[in-house]
Every structure is written in C-alpha cells, then in structure tokens.
Amino acid sequence: MVFQRKKKTKPKQTTKKDTVKVSEGEVKVYKKEVKKPERYDSVLETAEEVVKLIPKVCTTAYACTNAYTILQNALKKLRLANY
C-alpha cells in the first residue's frame, strides 16, 4: 500500500494597491496582506505564559536543566510542525 503525502495549502493572500508620489510622478505599489491562521494568537499567548513561568520554575540548577531539556524538545517539535 502506498501512502501519499497531503499537499500543503497556502492561505490566500490578497494584494492592496497604493500609489506613492515621487518627484517625477506617481508609482503604483502593491502590498501583500497575509492573513494569520486562526490559532496564531493562542500560540503567542502560550509562548508569553512560558516566558513568564521560567523565572518562577527555574530556581535550582536541576530545575533549569529540566526546563532547558523540555524547551529544546518543544523547539524541535515546533520546527517539525511546518512539514
């Protein structure tokens, strides 16, 4: 049995048209508006909670070593989340 990998779908990007005045005339400029995924804000809130929790938890060398190991494993998983 052969398994095929699902194709990645990119969020739709819209373009915004602006004009910029230059000394000799006007130039049309297009800007891409990137829509953030719906869970993006919750991920950032969780990261902020982790940053606030580190000074409370890392009071000993043993706790710092454990926190470091956990965070390194979490970083590896985050890097793999994009694939």
WOGI-V782855 format. One record per run of one state. SS is the DSSP state (hx for helix, st for strand, lp for the rest). FROM is the first residue (numbers start at 0). LEN is the number of residues. If there is no record, write none. Layout:
# WOGI-V782855
SS/FROM/LEN  SS/FROM/LEN
This chain:
# WOGI-V782855
lp/0/13  st/13/9  lp/22/2  st/24/9  lp/33/6  hx/39/18  lp/57/3  hx/60/20  lp/80/3
